[in-house]
Amino acid sequence: MNEVSPGAIRKSLRAYYAIPFKVLSVFVRIYMVNQAWLAALLARRGAAYSFKGIIVITVLVWFGIWLFANEEHRNSLNQALGSFWADIGK
């Protein structure tokens, strides 16, 4: 029978348990880079107004879709929006 050395077991366990921490560190690094990029973008003149404008236009478009939808689709939109806000409130 082939015996496995304790060093090999320790090395494989260390590699196995290190993977989640490596993935987490990648996600944290990406988050920090994106946070710095967004802060720099919003610090520029007019960028915050542009984001607010895009949000307002999006809301108006969805309101127009809801306004001109027939009753069946309007009820479906109301249910989807209600479940969306219920999930956020949890």
PDB file of N, CA, C and O in Angstrom:
ATOM      1  N   MET A   1       0.818  -1.182   0.000  1.00  0.00           N
ATOM      2  CA  MET A   1       0.000   0.000   0.000  1.00  0.00           C
ATOM      3  C   MET A   1       0.863   1.247   0.000  1.00  0.00           C
ATOM      4  O   MET A   1       1.923   1.287   0.625  1.00  0.00           O
ATOM      5  N   ASN A   2       0.407   2.241  -0.692  1.00  0.00           N
ATOM      6  CA  ASN A   2       1.126   3.512  -0.724  1.00  0.00           C
ATOM      7  C   ASN A   2       0.718   4.363   0.464  1.00  0.00           C
ATOM      8  O   ASN A   2      -0.469   4.588   0.699  1.00  0.00           O
ATOM      9  N   GLU A   3       1.677   4.821   1.191  1.00  0.00           N
ATOM     10  CA  GLU A   3       1.394   5.705   2.312  1.00  0.00           C
ATOM     11  C   GLU A   3       1.610   7.142   1.877  1.00  0.00           C
ATOM     12  O   GLU A   3       2.519   7.458   1.110  1.00  0.00           O
ATOM     13  N   VAL A   4       0.741   8.003   2.394  1.00  0.00           N
ATOM     14  CA  VAL A   4       0.837   9.421   2.083  1.00  0.00           C
ATOM     15  C   VAL A   4       1.538  10.096   3.250  1.00  0.00           C
ATOM     16  O   VAL A   4       1.196   9.875   4.412  1.00  0.00           O
ATOM     17  N   SER A   5       2.489  10.891   2.935  1.00  0.00           N
ATOM     18  CA  SER A   5       3.257  11.552   3.997  1.00  0.00           C
ATOM     19  C   SER A   5       2.420  12.647   4.649  1.00  0.00           C
ATOM     20  O   SER A   5       1.575  13.253   3.990  1.00  0.00           O
ATOM     21  N   PRO A   6       2.643  12.903   5.920  1.00  0.00           N
ATOM     22  CA  PRO A   6       1.908  13.967   6.610  1.00  0.00           C
ATOM     23  C   PRO A   6       2.141  15.338   5.987  1.00  0.00           C
ATOM     24  O   PRO A   6       1.256  16.192   6.009  1.00  0.00           O
ATOM     25  N   GLY A   7       3.322  15.544   5.438  1.00  0.00           N
ATOM     26  CA  GLY A   7       3.597  16.821   4.778  1.00  0.00           C
ATOM     27  C   GLY A   7       2.722  17.034   3.553  1.00  0.00           C
ATOM     28  O   GLY A   7       2.273  18.150   3.294  1.00  0.00           O
ATOM     29  N   ALA A   8       2.477  15.961   2.796  1.00  0.00           N
ATOM     30  CA  ALA A   8       1.629  16.063   1.608  1.00  0.00           C
ATOM     31  C   ALA A   8       0.186  16.343   2.002  1.00  0.00           C
ATOM     32  O   ALA A   8      -0.507  17.117   1.342  1.00  0.00           O
ATOM     33  N   ILE A   9      -0.260  15.710   3.078  1.00  0.00           N
ATOM     34  CA  ILE A   9      -1.632  15.945   3.542  1.00  0.00           C
ATOM     35  C   ILE A   9      -1.772  17.386   4.009  1.00  0.00           C
ATOM     36  O   ILE A   9      -2.746  18.060   3.673  1.00  0.00           O
ATOM     37  N   ARG A  10      -0.816  17.852   4.770  1.00  0.00           N
ATOM     38  CA  ARG A  10      -0.856  19.222   5.273  1.00  0.00           C
ATOM     39  C   ARG A  10      -0.857  20.220   4.119  1.00  0.00           C
ATOM     40  O   ARG A  10      -1.590  21.209   4.149  1.00  0.00           O
ATOM     41  N   LYS A  11      -0.043  19.963   3.112  1.00  0.00           N
ATOM     42  CA  LYS A  11       0.046  20.858   1.963  1.00  0.00           C
ATOM     43  C   LYS A  11      -1.265  20.884   1.180  1.00  0.00           C
ATOM     44  O   LYS A  11      -1.720  21.951   0.766  1.00  0.00           O
ATOM     45  N   SER A  12      -1.872  19.714   0.977  1.00  0.00           N
ATOM     46  CA  SER A  12      -3.129  19.681   0.232  1.00  0.00           C
ATOM     47  C   SER A  12      -4.265  20.317   1.019  1.00  0.00           C
ATOM     48  O   SER A  12      -5.107  21.002   0.439  1.00  0.00           O
ATOM     49  N   LEU A  13      -4.303  20.102   2.342  1.00  0.00           N
ATOM     50  CA  LEU A  13      -5.335  20.746   3.156  1.00  0.00           C
ATOM     51  C   LEU A  13      -5.171  22.257   3.175  1.00  0.00           C
ATOM     52  O   LEU A  13      -6.152  22.997   3.101  1.00  0.00           O
ATOM     53  N   ARG A  14      -3.927  22.709   3.274  1.00  0.00           N
ATOM     54  CA  ARG A  14      -3.675  24.151   3.261  1.00  0.00           C
ATOM     55  C   ARG A  14      -4.133  24.761   1.933  1.00  0.00           C
ATOM     56  O   ARG A  14      -4.741  25.832   1.921  1.00  0.00           O
ATOM     57  N   ALA A  15      -3.846  24.090   0.823  1.00  0.00           N
ATOM     58  CA  ALA A  15      -4.270  24.586  -0.484  1.00  0.00           C
ATOM     59  C   ALA A  15      -5.793  24.563  -0.593  1.00  0.00           C
ATOM     60  O   ALA A  15      -6.386  25.487  -1.150  1.00  0.00           O
ATOM     61  N   TYR A  16      -6.428  23.523  -0.070  1.00  0.00           N
ATOM     62  CA  TYR A  16      -7.881  23.388  -0.154  1.00  0.00           C
ATOM     63  C   TYR A  16      -8.582  24.477   0.648  1.00  0.00           C
ATOM     64  O   TYR A  16      -9.539  25.082   0.164  1.00  0.00           O
ATOM     65  N   TYR A  17      -8.121  24.732   1.858  1.00  0.00           N
ATOM     66  CA  TYR A  17      -8.773  25.727   2.706  1.00  0.00           C
ATOM     67  C   TYR A  17      -8.373  27.155   2.372  1.00  0.00           C
ATOM     68  O   TYR A  17      -9.035  28.093   2.815  1.00  0.00           O
ATOM     69  N   ALA A  18      -7.325  27.340   1.615  1.00  0.00           N
ATOM     70  CA  ALA A  18      -6.888  28.685   1.247  1.00  0.00           C
ATOM     71  C   ALA A  18      -7.703  29.263   0.094  1.00  0.00           C
ATOM     72  O   ALA A  18      -7.749  30.482  -0.072  1.00  0.00           O
ATOM     73  N   ILE A  19      -8.342  28.416  -0.699  1.00  0.00           N
ATOM     74  CA  ILE A  19      -9.068  28.879  -1.888  1.00  0.00           C
ATOM     75  C   ILE A  19     -10.151  29.897  -1.540  1.00  0.00           C
ATOM     76  O   ILE A  19     -10.193  30.953  -2.172  1.00  0.00           O
ATOM     77  N   PRO A  20     -11.038  29.635  -0.557  1.00  0.00           N
ATOM     78  CA  PRO A  20     -12.062  30.650  -0.265  1.00  0.00           C
ATOM     79  C   PRO A  20     -11.475  31.993   0.158  1.00  0.00           C
ATOM     80  O   PRO A  20     -12.024  33.040  -0.186  1.00  0.00           O
ATOM     81  N   PHE A  21     -10.381  31.977   0.890  1.00  0.00           N
ATOM     82  CA  PHE A  21      -9.771  33.232   1.314  1.00  0.00           C
ATOM     83  C   PHE A  21      -9.144  33.985   0.138  1.00  0.00           C
ATOM     84  O   PHE A  21      -9.170  35.215   0.092  1.00  0.00           O
ATOM     85  N   LYS A  22      -8.588  33.238  -0.801  1.00  0.00           N
ATOM     86  CA  LYS A  22      -8.039  33.879  -1.997  1.00  0.00           C
ATOM     87  C   LYS A  22      -9.148  34.510  -2.830  1.00  0.00           C
ATOM     88  O   LYS A  22      -8.993  35.620  -3.339  1.00  0.00           O
ATOM     89  N   VAL A  23     -10.270  33.800  -2.971  1.00  0.00           N
ATOM     90  CA  VAL A  23     -11.408  34.344  -3.719  1.00  0.00           C
ATOM     91  C   VAL A  23     -11.949  35.580  -3.019  1.00  0.00           C
ATOM     92  O   VAL A  23     -12.246  36.582  -3.668  1.00  0.00           O
ATOM     93  N   LEU A  24     -12.077  35.515  -1.707  1.00  0.00           N
ATOM     94  CA  LEU A  24     -12.563  36.665  -0.941  1.00  0.00           C
ATOM     95  C   LEU A  24     -11.631  37.862  -1.104  1.00  0.00           C
ATOM     96  O   LEU A  24     -12.099  38.993  -1.228  1.00  0.00           O
ATOM     97  N   SER A  25     -10.339  37.632  -1.105  1.00  0.00           N
ATOM     98  CA  SER A  25      -9.407  38.750  -1.265  1.00  0.00           C
ATOM     99  C   SER A  25      -9.527  39.371  -2.655  1.00  0.00           C
ATOM    100  O   SER A  25      -9.370  40.583  -2.802  1.00  0.00           O
ATOM    101  N   VAL A  26      -9.800  38.564  -3.668  1.00  0.00           N
ATOM    102  CA  VAL A  26     -10.009  39.110  -5.017  1.00  0.00           C
ATOM    103  C   VAL A  26     -11.250  39.981  -5.033  1.00  0.00           C
ATOM    104  O   VAL A  26     -11.225  41.076  -5.594  1.00  0.00           O
ATOM    105  N   PHE A  27     -12.347  39.511  -4.422  1.00  0.00           N
ATOM    106  CA  PHE A  27     -13.575  40.301  -4.386  1.00  0.00           C
ATOM    107  C   PHE A  27     -13.382  41.609  -3.624  1.00  0.00           C
ATOM    108  O   PHE A  27     -13.878  42.652  -4.050  1.00  0.00           O
ATOM    109  N   VAL A  28     -12.674  41.564  -2.516  1.00  0.00           N
ATOM    110  CA  VAL A  28     -12.423  42.776  -1.734  1.00  0.00           C
ATOM    111  C   VAL A  28     -11.585  43.753  -2.545  1.00  0.00           C
ATOM    112  O   VAL A  28     -11.852  44.955  -2.539  1.00  0.00           O
ATOM    113  N   ARG A  29     -10.582  43.250  -3.235  1.00  0.00           N
ATOM    114  CA  ARG A  29      -9.739  44.116  -4.066  1.00  0.00           C
ATOM    115  C   ARG A  29     -10.556  44.774  -5.176  1.00  0.00           C
ATOM    116  O   ARG A  29     -10.410  45.970  -5.428  1.00  0.00           O
ATOM    117  N   ILE A  30     -11.417  43.997  -5.842  1.00  0.00           N
ATOM    118  CA  ILE A  30     -12.267  44.553  -6.902  1.00  0.00           C
ATOM    119  C   ILE A  30     -13.204  45.606  -6.324  1.00  0.00           C
ATOM    120  O   ILE A  30     -13.395  46.662  -6.927  1.00  0.00           O
ATOM    121  N   TYR A  31     -13.796  45.326  -5.147  1.00  0.00           N
ATOM    122  CA  TYR A  31     -14.686  46.282  -4.505  1.00  0.00           C
ATOM    123  C   TYR A  31     -13.965  47.585  -4.196  1.00  0.00           C
ATOM    124  O   TYR A  31     -14.498  48.669  -4.433  1.00  0.00           O
ATOM    125  N   MET A  32     -12.752  47.476  -3.667  1.00  0.00           N
ATOM    126  CA  MET A  32     -12.009  48.688  -3.310  1.00  0.00           C
ATOM    127  C   MET A  32     -11.641  49.504  -4.543  1.00  0.00           C
ATOM    128  O   MET A  32     -11.703  50.733  -4.514  1.00  0.00           O
ATOM    129  N   VAL A  33     -11.261  48.836  -5.617  1.00  0.00           N
ATOM    130  CA  VAL A  33     -10.921  49.551  -6.853  1.00  0.00           C
ATOM    131  C   VAL A  33     -12.162  50.232  -7.420  1.00  0.00           C
ATOM    132  O   VAL A  33     -12.098  51.386  -7.844  1.00  0.00           O
ATOM    133  N   ASN A  34     -13.289  49.525  -7.429  1.00  0.00           N
ATOM    134  CA  ASN A  34     -14.519  50.110  -7.955  1.00  0.00           C
ATOM    135  C   ASN A  34     -15.005  51.261  -7.083  1.00  0.00           C
ATOM    136  O   ASN A  34     -15.523  52.253  -7.598  1.00  0.00           O
ATOM    137  N   GLN A  35     -14.844  51.138  -5.769  1.00  0.00           N
ATOM    138  CA  GLN A  35     -15.259  52.200  -4.867  1.00  0.00           C
ATOM    139  C   GLN A  35     -14.415  53.449  -5.111  1.00  0.00           C
ATOM    140  O   GLN A  35     -14.944  54.560  -5.143  1.00  0.00           O
ATOM    141  N   ALA A  36     -13.133  53.272  -5.279  1.00  0.00           N
ATOM    142  CA  ALA A  36     -12.255  54.413  -5.549  1.00  0.00           C
ATOM    143  C   ALA A  36     -12.580  55.034  -6.909  1.00  0.00           C
ATOM    144  O   ALA A  36     -12.575  56.257  -7.055  1.00  0.00           O
ATOM    145  N   TRP A  37     -12.861  54.192  -7.896  1.00  0.00           N
ATOM    146  CA  TRP A  37     -13.205  54.695  -9.231  1.00  0.00           C
ATOM    147  C   TRP A  37     -14.504  55.486  -9.187  1.00  0.00           C
ATOM    148  O   TRP A  37     -14.597  56.554  -9.792  1.00  0.00           O
ATOM    149  N   LEU A  38     -15.517  54.973  -8.473  1.00  0.00           N
ATOM    150  CA  LEU A  38     -16.795  55.668  -8.389  1.00  0.00           C
ATOM    151  C   LEU A  38     -16.655  56.981  -7.624  1.00  0.00           C
ATOM    152  O   LEU A  38     -17.259  57.984  -8.006  1.00  0.00           O
ATOM    153  N   ALA A  39     -15.872  56.989  -6.554  1.00  0.00           N
ATOM    154  CA  ALA A  39     -15.658  58.226  -5.803  1.00  0.00           C
ATOM    155  C   ALA A  39     -14.973  59.274  -6.674  1.00  0.00           C
ATOM    156  O   ALA A  39     -15.327  60.452  -6.627  1.00  0.00           O
ATOM    157  N   ALA A  40     -14.000  58.851  -7.461  1.00  0.00           N
ATOM    158  CA  ALA A  40     -13.313  59.789  -8.359  1.00  0.00           C
ATOM    159  C   ALA A  40     -14.252  60.280  -9.454  1.00  0.00           C
ATOM    160  O   ALA A  40     -14.200  61.446  -9.846  1.00  0.00           O
ATOM    161  N   LEU A  41     -15.105  59.397  -9.942  1.00  0.00           N
ATOM    162  CA  LEU A  41     -16.053  59.782 -10.984  1.00  0.00           C
ATOM    163  C   LEU A  41     -17.076  60.774 -10.462  1.00  0.00           C
ATOM    164  O   LEU A  41     -17.380  61.765 -11.126  1.00  0.00           O
ATOM    165  N   LEU A  42     -17.610  60.511  -9.268  1.00  0.00           N
ATOM    166  CA  LEU A  42     -18.621  61.404  -8.711  1.00  0.00           C
ATOM    167  C   LEU A  42     -18.032  62.734  -8.251  1.00  0.00           C
ATOM    168  O   LEU A  42     -18.762  63.714  -8.103  1.00  0.00           O
ATOM    169  N   ALA A  43     -16.731  62.777  -8.025  1.00  0.00           N
ATOM    170  CA  ALA A  43     -16.088  64.031  -7.638  1.00  0.00           C
ATOM    171  C   ALA A  43     -15.970  64.983  -8.823  1.00  0.00           C
ATOM    172  O   ALA A  43     -15.830  66.193  -8.646  1.00  0.00           O
ATOM    173  N   ARG A  44     -16.027  64.429 -10.027  1.00  0.00           N
ATOM    174  CA  ARG A  44     -15.942  65.298 -11.211  1.00  0.00           C
ATOM    175  C   ARG A  44     -17.201  66.128 -11.338  1.00  0.00           C
ATOM    176  O   ARG A  44     -18.287  65.716 -10.930  1.00  0.00           O
ATOM    177  N   ARG A  45     -17.035  67.290 -11.904  1.00  0.00           N
ATOM    178  CA  ARG A  45     -18.151  68.222 -12.053  1.00  0.00           C
ATOM    179  C   ARG A  45     -19.197  67.665 -13.026  1.00  0.00           C
ATOM    180  O   ARG A  45     -18.868  67.303 -14.155  1.00  0.00           O
ATOM    181  N   GLY A  46     -20.430  67.600 -12.593  1.00  0.00           N
ATOM    182  CA  GLY A  46     -21.532  67.187 -13.452  1.00  0.00           C
ATOM    183  C   GLY A  46     -21.813  65.700 -13.466  1.00  0.00           C
ATOM    184  O   GLY A  46     -22.844  65.288 -13.999  1.00  0.00           O
ATOM    185  N   ALA A  47     -20.947  64.881 -12.908  1.00  0.00           N
ATOM    186  CA  ALA A  47     -21.165  63.436 -12.948  1.00  0.00           C
ATOM    187  C   ALA A  47     -22.341  63.027 -12.071  1.00  0.00           C
ATOM    188  O   ALA A  47     -23.144  62.181 -12.463  1.00  0.00           O
ATOM    189  N   ALA A  48     -22.447  63.622 -10.887  1.00  0.00           N
ATOM    190  CA  ALA A  48     -23.562  63.292  -9.997  1.00  0.00           C
ATOM    191  C   ALA A  48     -24.889  63.699 -10.638  1.00  0.00           C
ATOM    192  O   ALA A  48     -25.877  62.972 -10.539  1.00  0.00           O
ATOM    193  N   TYR A  49     -24.911  64.862 -11.294  1.00  0.00           N
ATOM    194  CA  TYR A  49     -26.130  65.295 -11.979  1.00  0.00           C
ATOM    195  C   TYR A  49     -26.490  64.342 -13.111  1.00  0.00           C
ATOM    196  O   TYR A  49     -27.668  64.085 -13.359  1.00  0.00           O
ATOM    197  N   SER A  50     -25.485  63.819 -13.793  1.00  0.00           N
ATOM    198  CA  SER A  50     -25.746  62.875 -14.878  1.00  0.00           C
ATOM    199  C   SER A  50     -26.365  61.594 -14.341  1.00  0.00           C
ATOM    200  O   SER A  50     -27.320  61.072 -14.917  1.00  0.00           O
ATOM    201  N   PHE A  51     -25.819  61.081 -13.227  1.00  0.00           N
ATOM    202  CA  PHE A  51     -26.387  59.871 -12.639  1.00  0.00           C
ATOM    203  C   PHE A  51     -27.817  60.110 -12.176  1.00  0.00           C
ATOM    204  O   PHE A  51     -28.688  59.270 -12.399  1.00  0.00           O
ATOM    205  N   LYS A  52     -28.067  61.247 -11.535  1.00  0.00           N
ATOM    206  CA  LYS A  52     -29.429  61.560 -11.104  1.00  0.00           C
ATOM    207  C   LYS A  52     -30.365  61.681 -12.299  1.00  0.00           C
ATOM    208  O   LYS A  52     -31.505  61.220 -12.249  1.00  0.00           O
ATOM    209  N   GLY A  53     -29.886  62.299 -13.370  1.00  0.00           N
ATOM    210  CA  GLY A  53     -30.700  62.426 -14.577  1.00  0.00           C
ATOM    211  C   GLY A  53     -31.042  61.086 -15.193  1.00  0.00           C
ATOM    212  O   GLY A  53     -32.171  60.865 -15.632  1.00  0.00           O
ATOM    213  N   ILE A  54     -30.059  60.184 -15.225  1.00  0.00           N
ATOM    214  CA  ILE A  54     -30.303  58.842 -15.762  1.00  0.00           C
ATOM    215  C   ILE A  54     -31.332  58.105 -14.914  1.00  0.00           C
ATOM    216  O   ILE A  54     -32.201  57.413 -15.446  1.00  0.00           O
ATOM    217  N   ILE A  55     -31.236  58.251 -13.599  1.00  0.00           N
ATOM    218  CA  ILE A  55     -32.193  57.588 -12.709  1.00  0.00           C
ATOM    219  C   ILE A  55     -33.595  58.149 -12.917  1.00  0.00           C
ATOM    220  O   ILE A  55     -34.558  57.386 -12.984  1.00  0.00           O
ATOM    221  N   VAL A  56     -33.724  59.470 -13.020  1.00  0.00           N
ATOM    222  CA  VAL A  56     -35.037  60.091 -13.217  1.00  0.00           C
ATOM    223  C   VAL A  56     -35.630  59.666 -14.555  1.00  0.00           C
ATOM    224  O   VAL A  56     -36.822  59.368 -14.633  1.00  0.00           O
ATOM    225  N   ILE A  57     -34.827  59.634 -15.597  1.00  0.00           N
ATOM    226  CA  ILE A  57     -35.327  59.214 -16.911  1.00  0.00           C
ATOM    227  C   ILE A  57     -35.782  57.759 -16.874  1.00  0.00           C
ATOM    228  O   ILE A  57     -36.811  57.416 -17.457  1.00  0.00           O
ATOM    229  N   THR A  58     -35.031  56.909 -16.198  1.00  0.00           N
ATOM    230  CA  THR A  58     -35.415  55.501 -16.080  1.00  0.00           C
ATOM    231  C   THR A  58     -36.742  55.351 -15.346  1.00  0.00           C
ATOM    232  O   THR A  58     -37.597  54.567 -15.759  1.00  0.00           O
ATOM    233  N   VAL A  59     -36.915  56.095 -14.266  1.00  0.00           N
ATOM    234  CA  VAL A  59     -38.179  56.037 -13.516  1.00  0.00           C
ATOM    235  C   VAL A  59     -39.327  56.526 -14.386  1.00  0.00           C
ATOM    236  O   VAL A  59     -40.401  55.926 -14.379  1.00  0.00           O
ATOM    237  N   LEU A  60     -39.122  57.593 -15.126  1.00  0.00           N
ATOM    238  CA  LEU A  60     -40.179  58.108 -15.990  1.00  0.00           C
ATOM    239  C   LEU A  60     -40.545  57.122 -17.094  1.00  0.00           C
ATOM    240  O   LEU A  60     -41.718  56.975 -17.434  1.00  0.00           O
ATOM    241  N   VAL A  61     -39.542  56.448 -17.654  1.00  0.00           N
ATOM    242  CA  VAL A  61     -39.816  55.447 -18.693  1.00  0.00           C
ATOM    243  C   VAL A  61     -40.646  54.303 -18.114  1.00  0.00           C
ATOM    244  O   VAL A  61     -41.620  53.870 -18.730  1.00  0.00           O
ATOM    245  N   TRP A  62     -40.261  53.807 -16.922  1.00  0.00           N
ATOM    246  CA  TRP A  62     -41.030  52.727 -16.312  1.00  0.00           C
ATOM    247  C   TRP A  62     -42.440  53.188 -15.937  1.00  0.00           C
ATOM    248  O   TRP A  62     -43.387  52.408 -16.037  1.00  0.00           O
ATOM    249  N   PHE A  63     -42.592  54.443 -15.509  1.00  0.00           N
ATOM    250  CA  PHE A  63     -43.925  54.968 -15.220  1.00  0.00           C
ATOM    251  C   PHE A  63     -44.752  55.030 -16.496  1.00  0.00           C
ATOM    252  O   PHE A  63     -45.942  54.715 -16.479  1.00  0.00           O
ATOM    253  N   GLY A  64     -44.138  55.432 -17.595  1.00  0.00           N
ATOM    254  CA  GLY A  64     -44.851  55.444 -18.880  1.00  0.00           C
ATOM    255  C   GLY A  64     -45.260  54.054 -19.323  1.00  0.00           C
ATOM    256  O   GLY A  64     -46.358  53.865 -19.846  1.00  0.00           O
ATOM    257  N   ILE A  65     -44.382  53.077 -19.118  1.00  0.00           N
ATOM    258  CA  ILE A  65     -44.732  51.694 -19.457  1.00  0.00           C
ATOM    259  C   ILE A  65     -45.916  51.246 -18.618  1.00  0.00           C
ATOM    260  O   ILE A  65     -46.846  50.631 -19.139  1.00  0.00           O
ATOM    261  N   TRP A  66     -45.893  51.546 -17.327  1.00  0.00           N
ATOM    262  CA  TRP A  66     -46.987  51.156 -16.444  1.00  0.00           C
ATOM    263  C   TRP A  66     -48.276  51.881 -16.833  1.00  0.00           C
ATOM    264  O   TRP A  66     -49.354  51.288 -16.798  1.00  0.00           O
ATOM    265  N   LEU A  67     -48.172  53.154 -17.201  1.00  0.00           N
ATOM    266  CA  LEU A  67     -49.346  53.957 -17.522  1.00  0.00           C
ATOM    267  C   LEU A  67     -50.046  53.457 -18.782  1.00  0.00           C
ATOM    268  O   LEU A  67     -51.276  53.449 -18.847  1.00  0.00           O
ATOM    269  N   PHE A  68     -49.270  53.040 -19.784  1.00  0.00           N
ATOM    270  CA  PHE A  68     -49.865  52.636 -21.062  1.00  0.00           C
ATOM    271  C   PHE A  68     -50.065  51.122 -21.186  1.00  0.00           C
ATOM    272  O   PHE A  68     -50.499  50.648 -22.236  1.00  0.00           O
ATOM    273  N   ALA A  69     -49.763  50.365 -20.147  1.00  0.00           N
ATOM    274  CA  ALA A  69     -49.964  48.913 -20.177  1.00  0.00           C
ATOM    275  C   ALA A  69     -51.438  48.608 -19.949  1.00  0.00           C
ATOM    276  O   ALA A  69     -52.149  49.368 -19.290  1.00  0.00           O
ATOM    277  N   ASN A  70     -51.887  47.482 -20.506  1.00  0.00           N
ATOM    278  CA  ASN A  70     -53.273  47.095 -20.247  1.00  0.00           C
ATOM    279  C   ASN A  70     -53.405  46.591 -18.810  1.00  0.00           C
ATOM    280  O   ASN A  70     -52.402  46.428 -18.115  1.00  0.00           O
ATOM    281  N   GLU A  71     -54.626  46.347 -18.368  1.00  0.00           N
ATOM    282  CA  GLU A  71     -54.879  46.052 -16.962  1.00  0.00           C
ATOM    283  C   GLU A  71     -54.165  44.786 -16.487  1.00  0.00           C
ATOM    284  O   GLU A  71     -53.675  44.743 -15.359  1.00  0.00           O
ATOM    285  N   GLU A  72     -54.103  43.763 -17.329  1.00  0.00           N
ATOM    286  CA  GLU A  72     -53.446  42.507 -16.944  1.00  0.00           C
ATOM    287  C   GLU A  72     -51.954  42.714 -16.702  1.00  0.00           C
ATOM    288  O   GLU A  72     -51.405  42.248 -15.704  1.00  0.00           O
ATOM    289  N   HIS A  73     -51.307  43.418 -17.628  1.00  0.00           N
ATOM    290  CA  HIS A  73     -49.876  43.675 -17.481  1.00  0.00           C
ATOM    291  C   HIS A  73     -49.587  44.666 -16.348  1.00  0.00           C
ATOM    292  O   HIS A  73     -48.555  44.583 -15.682  1.00  0.00           O
ATOM    293  N   ARG A  74     -50.512  45.596 -16.144  1.00  0.00           N
ATOM    294  CA  ARG A  74     -50.333  46.561 -15.054  1.00  0.00           C
ATOM    295  C   ARG A  74     -50.364  45.846 -13.703  1.00  0.00           C
ATOM    296  O   ARG A  74     -49.570  46.157 -12.816  1.00  0.00           O
ATOM    297  N   ASN A  75     -51.277  44.890 -13.550  1.00  0.00           N
ATOM    298  CA  ASN A  75     -51.324  44.120 -12.306  1.00  0.00           C
ATOM    299  C   ASN A  75     -50.040  43.316 -12.112  1.00  0.00           C
ATOM    300  O   ASN A  75     -49.532  43.208 -10.996  1.00  0.00           O
ATOM    301  N   SER A  76     -49.519  42.752 -13.206  1.00  0.00           N
ATOM    302  CA  SER A  76     -48.270  41.998 -13.141  1.00  0.00           C
ATOM    303  C   SER A  76     -47.106  42.900 -12.720  1.00  0.00           C
ATOM    304  O   SER A  76     -46.270  42.502 -11.909  1.00  0.00           O
ATOM    305  N   LEU A  77     -47.057  44.108 -13.270  1.00  0.00           N
ATOM    306  CA  LEU A  77     -46.018  45.066 -12.886  1.00  0.00           C
ATOM    307  C   LEU A  77     -46.161  45.467 -11.420  1.00  0.00           C
ATOM    308  O   LEU A  77     -45.162  45.592 -10.712  1.00  0.00           O
ATOM    309  N   ASN A  78     -47.396  45.668 -10.963  1.00  0.00           N
ATOM    310  CA  ASN A  78     -47.622  46.028  -9.562  1.00  0.00           C
ATOM    311  C   ASN A  78     -47.165  44.913  -8.627  1.00  0.00           C
ATOM    312  O   ASN A  78     -46.565  45.183  -7.587  1.00  0.00           O
ATOM    313  N   GLN A  79     -47.444  43.666  -8.989  1.00  0.00           N
ATOM    314  CA  GLN A  79     -47.021  42.537  -8.158  1.00  0.00           C
ATOM    315  C   GLN A  79     -45.495  42.420  -8.133  1.00  0.00           C
ATOM    316  O   GLN A  79     -44.906  42.169  -7.081  1.00  0.00           O
ATOM    317  N   ALA A  80     -44.863  42.601  -9.282  1.00  0.00           N
ATOM    318  CA  ALA A  80     -43.399  42.523  -9.340  1.00  0.00           C
ATOM    319  C   ALA A  80     -42.772  43.626  -8.504  1.00  0.00           C
ATOM    320  O   ALA A  80     -41.805  43.386  -7.780  1.00  0.00           O
ATOM    321  N   LEU A  81     -43.313  44.830  -8.599  1.00  0.00           N
ATOM    322  CA  LEU A  81     -42.775  45.938  -7.817  1.00  0.00           C
ATOM    323  C   LEU A  81     -43.007  45.712  -6.323  1.00  0.00           C
ATOM    324  O   LEU A  81     -42.139  46.013  -5.504  1.00  0.00           O
ATOM    325  N   GLY A  82     -44.178  45.182  -5.973  1.00  0.00           N
ATOM    326  CA  GLY A  82     -44.461  44.893  -4.564  1.00  0.00           C
ATOM    327  C   GLY A  82     -43.526  43.849  -3.991  1.00  0.00           C
ATOM    328  O   GLY A  82     -43.060  43.991  -2.861  1.00  0.00           O
ATOM    329  N   SER A  83     -43.242  42.794  -4.757  1.00  0.00           N
ATOM    330  CA  SER A  83     -42.321  41.768  -4.270  1.00  0.00           C
ATOM    331  C   SER A  83     -40.893  42.307  -4.201  1.00  0.00           C
ATOM    332  O   SER A  83     -40.125  41.923  -3.318  1.00  0.00           O
ATOM    333  N   PHE A  84     -40.536  43.198  -5.131  1.00  0.00           N
ATOM    334  CA  PHE A  84     -39.207  43.818  -5.104  1.00  0.00           C
ATOM    335  C   PHE A  84     -39.020  44.621  -3.823  1.00  0.00           C
ATOM    336  O   PHE A  84     -37.996  44.485  -3.154  1.00  0.00           O
ATOM    337  N   TRP A  85     -39.995  45.456  -3.473  1.00  0.00           N
ATOM    338  CA  TRP A  85     -39.877  46.276  -2.270  1.00  0.00           C
ATOM    339  C   TRP A  85     -39.977  45.420  -1.018  1.00  0.00           C
ATOM    340  O   TRP A  85     -39.363  45.748  -0.002  1.00  0.00           O
ATOM    341  N   ALA A  86     -40.740  44.324  -1.066  1.00  0.00           N
ATOM    342  CA  ALA A  86     -40.823  43.436   0.090  1.00  0.00           C
ATOM    343  C   ALA A  86     -39.475  42.757   0.334  1.00  0.00           C
ATOM    344  O   ALA A  86     -39.069  42.572   1.481  1.00  0.00           O
ATOM    345  N   ASP A  87     -38.784  42.387  -0.745  1.00  0.00           N
ATOM    346  CA  ASP A  87     -37.464  41.746  -0.600  1.00  0.00           C
ATOM    347  C   ASP A  87     -36.429  42.743  -0.064  1.00  0.00           C
ATOM    348  O   ASP A  87     -35.539  42.367   0.698  1.00  0.00           O
ATOM    349  N   ILE A  88     -36.549  44.005  -0.464  1.00  0.00           N
ATOM    350  CA  ILE A  88     -35.597  45.010   0.014  1.00  0.00           C
ATOM    351  C   ILE A  88     -35.823  45.288   1.489  1.00  0.00           C
ATOM    352  O   ILE A  88     -34.868  45.537   2.226  1.00  0.00           O
ATOM    353  N   GLY A  89     -37.073  45.249   1.929  1.00  0.00           N
ATOM    354  CA  GLY A  89     -37.388  45.565   3.319  1.00  0.00           C
ATOM    355  C   GLY A  89     -36.995  44.508   4.308  1.00  0.00           C
ATOM    356  O   GLY A  89     -37.049  44.749   5.514  1.00  0.00           O
ATOM    357  N   LYS A  90     -36.597  43.335   3.840  1.00  0.00           N
ATOM    358  CA  LYS A  90     -36.249  42.237   4.757  1.00  0.00           C
ATOM    359  C   LYS A  90     -34.917  42.448   5.403  1.00  0.00           C
ATOM    360  O   LYS A  90     -34.479  41.617   6.199  1.00  0.00           O
TER     361      LYS A  90
END
